[in-house]
């Protein structure tokens, strides 16, 4: 699904909600990354997040446009034996130019098309590992626990989307190429998760808004969790989604959207990205109240019970009931409070 909205539809106000990255020894997923394996260069979420420099520009894909310190060395995990970017949770199916080789993954930079392939593989795998660490696929049902097909630079517009028909993700190019920003990658993966949980999810405006909101929220969660796992310093506003990808068309501080805005149900416009900022703020408030691990187990598990055309009200009540079932009355009250603060009608 498309993820662009005009700058004018971004939330006008920002609430004072702190997004705290936990210490490296206490990541929300409860897992420890493998220390050995094929090495790769990746962005630490994105160059704006890792540097805090809001003046960075795309520079026509030039390697010199971002500092070397924006990159990190990371291990490519769960690969198969093909020598390419294919493995247990992700597979780069097509690309522009030569396909990336695992053996060369530590040498690519953003000027190389292969760098975006490596980014897509690494961050899709990271997102599924995050869900696995929360118990999805073990004590909880799997949430898109399959090989996710990915196509890089196979869309000529500056946009990216998940396709229901083929259940694949396509990342576009133009401006900052989309797969250079981990938050864009994980946002689109959020749509894949929703589709796997509820095939055809998003057939109403409010359901579509929930889908966009979950993609934004998951992007922030996976990025902040990775920072904790690896000890990466994130220096920009974590509540700004896709700071790097939005550089060409947003003012500083750069944001595609925010997850900490003040929108309520009365602020709906009928545009799914804009209205999604209502739902994503509720998710952030649940996280703040319950902590990342408990919140995300509730949030993701509840989505199995959503109808494809769910309303904000129905989805909120399902999430409250899921919190009650998993963690009891106190957790359910915290979830209820978060949705009531967004003035969503019909909260039970």
C-alpha positions in Angstrom: 0.0 0.0 0.0 1.2 3.5 -0.8 2.7 5.4 2.2 3.0 9.0 1.0 1.0 11.9 2.4 1.4 15.6 1.7 3.4 17.5 4.2 0.4 19.6 5.1 -1.4 16.5 6.5 1.2 15.8 9.1 0.2 16.3 12.7 0.4 19.9 13.6 1.2 19.4 17.2 3.6 17.0 19.0 2.8 15.6 22.4 5.5 15.2 25.1 5.8 11.5 25.0 9.3 10.2 25.5 10.5 7.3 23.4 13.3 5.7 25.4 15.7 3.1 23.9 16.4 0.5 26.5 19.9 -0.5 27.4 21.6 -2.9 25.0 21.3 -5.8 27.5 17.6 -5.4 27.8 16.1 -5.4 24.3 12.3 -5.6 24.2 12.4 -8.9 22.2 14.4 -10.6 24.8 16.8 -12.0 22.2 20.6 -11.6 21.7 21.8 -11.2 18.1 24.3 -13.7 16.7 27.9 -12.4 17.0 29.3 -14.3 14.1 28.4 -14.8 10.5 28.5 -13.0 7.2 29.2 -9.3 7.7 27.3 -6.5 6.0 27.3 -2.7 6.0 23.9 -1.2 6.9 22.5 2.0 8.1 21.8 2.3 11.8 18.1 2.7 11.0 18.9 5.6 8.7 21.6 8.4 8.5 19.5 11.0 10.2 18.8 8.8 13.1 22.5 7.7 13.5 24.0 11.2 13.0 21.3 13.5 14.3 22.2 15.7 11.3 19.0 17.2 9.8 21.0 18.9 7.1 21.8 15.7 5.2 20.6 15.5 1.6 20.4 12.7 -1.0 23.1 14.2 -3.2 21.9 12.2 -6.2 22.8 8.9 -4.4 26.4 9.9 -3.8 28.3 7.9 -1.2 29.8 11.2 0.0 26.4 12.6 1.0 26.4 10.8 4.3 29.2 10.3 6.8 31.0 6.9 7.2 29.8 6.9 10.8 26.2 6.5 9.6 27.0 2.9 8.7 27.3 0.0 11.0 28.7 -3.5 10.6 26.1 -6.2 11.2 25.7 -9.9 10.8 23.4 -11.3 8.1 21.5 -14.0 9.8 19.2 -16.9 8.7 20.7 -17.0 5.2 20.4 -20.1 3.0 23.4 -21.6 1.1 22.7 -19.8 -2.2 25.3 -17.1 -1.6 22.6 -14.4 -2.3 20.2 -12.5 -0.1 17.8 -15.3 0.5 17.0 -17.0 3.8 14.5 -18.1 6.4 12.5 -14.9 6.6 13.4 -12.8 3.6 14.4 -13.2 -0.1 15.4 -10.4 -2.5 13.8 -11.7 -5.6 14.6 -9.1 -8.2 16.6 -5.9 -8.3 18.2 -3.3 -10.5 21.7 -4.2 -11.8 23.7 -7.0 -10.4 22.3 -9.0 -7.5 24.1 -8.5 -4.2 26.5 -11.2 -3.0 26.7 -12.1 0.6 30.5 -12.3 0.2 30.6 -8.6 -0.8 27.9 -7.3 1.6 30.4 -5.6 3.8 31.8 -3.5 1.0 28.6 -1.8 -0.5 27.7 1.8 0.2 24.6 3.8 -0.7 25.9 4.6 -4.2 25.6 0.8 -5.0 22.2 -0.6 -5.8 23.3 -3.7 -4.0 23.4 -1.7 -0.7 19.6 -1.4 -0.8 19.3 -5.1 -1.3 21.4 -5.7 1.8 19.3 -3.2 3.8 16.1 -4.9 2.8 17.3 -8.3 3.7 18.8 -7.3 7.0 15.8 -5.2 8.2 13.1 -7.6 7.1 14.9 -10.4 8.9 15.3 -8.0 11.9 11.6 -7.3 12.0 10.7 -11.0 12.0 13.3 -11.8 14.6 11.7 -9.1 16.7 8.3 -10.8 16.4 9.8 -14.2 17.1 11.5 -12.8 20.2 8.0 -11.7 21.4 6.8 -15.3 21.1 5.1 -15.1 17.8 5.7 -18.5 16.1 6.2 -20.3 19.4 3.8 -19.8 22.3 1.8 -17.3 20.2 0.6 -17.8 16.5 3.2 -17.0 13.9 2.9 -13.4 12.4 4.2 -13.6 8.8 6.7 -16.3 9.8 7.6 -17.2 6.3 10.0 -16.1 3.6 9.0 -12.6 2.6 9.7 -11.8 -1.1 11.2 -8.4 -1.7 11.8 -6.5 -4.9 14.2 -3.6 -4.9 14.0 -0.5 -7.3 11.2 -2.3 -9.2 8.9 0.7 -8.9 9.8 3.9 -10.8 8.0 6.3 -8.5 9.2 7.5 -5.1 6.9 5.1 -3.2 6.9 1.6 -1.8 4.1 -0.9 -1.2 3.0 -4.3 -0.2 0.9 -6.2 -2.8 -1.8 -8.4 -1.5 -2.0 -10.5 -4.7 1.6 -11.7 -4.6 2.2 -11.0 -0.9 5.5 -9.3 -1.8 7.0 -5.9 -0.9 8.3 -3.5 -3.6 10.6 -0.6 -2.8 10.7 2.3 -5.2 13.4 4.9 -6.1 13.5 8.6 -6.5 14.8 11.1 -4.1 16.2 9.0 -1.3 15.8 5.4 -2.6 13.3 3.9 -0.2 15.2 0.9 0.9 17.9 3.1 2.3 15.7 3.9 5.2 15.0 1.0 7.6 11.8 2.6 8.8 10.3 2.5 5.3 11.4 -1.2 5.0 9.8 -2.1 8.3 6.7 0.0 7.6 6.0 -2.1 4.5 6.7 -5.2 6.4 4.0 -4.2 8.8 1.5 -4.5 5.9 2.8 -8.0 5.2 2.3 -8.9 8.9 -1.3 -7.7 8.8 -2.0 -9.5 5.6 -0.6 -12.8 7.0 -2.8 -12.4 10.1 -5.9 -11.3 8.3 -5.8 -11.9 4.5 -7.2 -8.8 2.7 -6.9 -6.6 5.7 -7.6 -2.9 5.1 -10.8 -2.9 3.0 -12.3 0.1 4.9 -10.8 3.6 5.5 -10.5 2.9 9.2 -8.9 -0.5 8.7 -6.5 1.0 6.2 -5.6 3.7 8.7 -4.9 1.0 11.3 -2.7 -0.7 8.8 -0.7 2.4 8.1 -0.4 3.2 11.8 0.8 -0.3 12.7 3.5 0.0 10.0 4.7 3.2 11.4 4.7 2.0 15.0 6.4 -1.3 14.1 9.1 0.7 12.2 9.9 2.7 15.4 9.7 -0.4 17.6 12.1 -2.6 15.5 14.5 0.3 15.0 14.7 1.2 18.7 14.9 -2.5 19.6 17.8 -3.0 17.2 19.6 0.0 18.7 19.3 -1.7 22.1 20.5 -5.0 20.8 23.5 -3.6 19.0 24.3 -0.6 21.1 23.7 1.8 18.2 23.3 5.5 19.2 20.1 7.0 17.8 20.3 10.8 17.9 17.2 12.1 16.2 13.6 12.2 17.3 12.5 8.5 17.4 8.8 9.5 17.0 9.6 10.8 13.5 9.0 8.0 11.0 11.3 7.8 7.9 13.4 10.9 8.7 15.9 10.0 5.9 13.4 9.0 3.2 11.5 12.2 3.8 14.5 14.6 3.4 13.6 15.7 -0.1 10.1 16.8 0.7 9.9 17.7 4.5 11.4 20.5 6.5 13.6 19.9 9.5 13.2 18.0 11.7 12.4 15.6 8.9 9.3 13.3 9.3 7.2 11.4 6.9 4.7 11.0 9.8 4.8 11.0 13.6 3.5 8.5 16.1 3.2 10.9 19.0 0.8 13.5 17.7 -2.3 14.9 19.4 -4.9 13.8 16.8 -8.2 12.4 18.0 -11.1 10.7 16.3 -12.7 14.0 15.4 -9.6 14.9 13.3 -10.2 12.2 10.7 -9.8 13.3 7.1 -10.6 10.0 5.3 -7.0 9.7 4.2 -5.5 6.5 5.7 -2.0 7.8 6.3 -3.2 11.0 8.0 -5.9 9.1 10.0 -3.4 6.5 11.0 -1.7 9.0 13.3 -4.7 8.7 15.6 -4.2 4.9 16.0 -0.4 5.0 16.2 -0.5 7.5 19.1 -2.8 5.1 20.9 -0.3 2.3 20.3 2.6 4.5 21.6 0.6 5.3 24.7 0.0 1.5 25.3 3.8 1.0 25.0 4.5 3.9 27.4 2.1 2.4 30.0 3.0 -1.3 29.7 6.5 -1.4 28.3 7.5 -2.5 24.8 7.4 -6.2 25.3 4.0 -6.5 27.0 2.5 -3.8 24.8 3.7 -5.4 21.5 2.6 -8.9 22.5 -0.9 -7.5 23.1 -1.0 -5.2 20.0 0.2 -7.9 17.5 -1.8 -10.7 19.1 -5.0 -8.6 19.0 -4.7 -8.1 15.2 -5.5 -11.8 14.6 -9.0 -10.9 15.7 -9.5 -7.9 13.4 -12.0 -8.1 10.5 -10.6 -7.0 7.1 -12.9 -3.9 7.3 -12.7 -3.3 11.0 -13.5 0.0 12.5 -11.4 1.9 15.1 -14.0 1.1 17.7 -14.1 -2.7 17.0 -10.3 -3.0 16.8 -9.9 -1.0 20.0 -12.3 -3.3 21.9 -10.6 -6.4 20.5 -7.3 -5.1 21.7 -8.7 -4.3 25.2 -10.1 -7.9 25.3 -6.8 -9.3 24.3 -5.0 -7.4 27.0 -7.5 -8.7 29.6 -7.0 -12.3 28.4 -3.2 -12.1 28.3 -2.3 -9.9 31.3 -5.5 -9.1 33.3 -7.5 -6.1 34.3 -4.7 -3.7 34.9 -3.3 -4.1 31.4 -6.8 -3.9 29.9 -7.4 -0.6 31.7 -4.2 0.8 30.3 -5.2 -0.1 26.8 -8.6 1.3 27.3 -7.2 4.5 28.6 -5.0 4.9 25.5 -7.9 4.5 23.1 -10.2 6.7 25.1 -7.6 9.5 25.0 -8.0 9.4 21.2 -11.7 9.9 21.8 -12.5 6.8 19.8 -16.3 6.1 20.2 -17.8 2.9 21.5 -15.0 1.9 23.8 -16.2 -0.8 26.3 
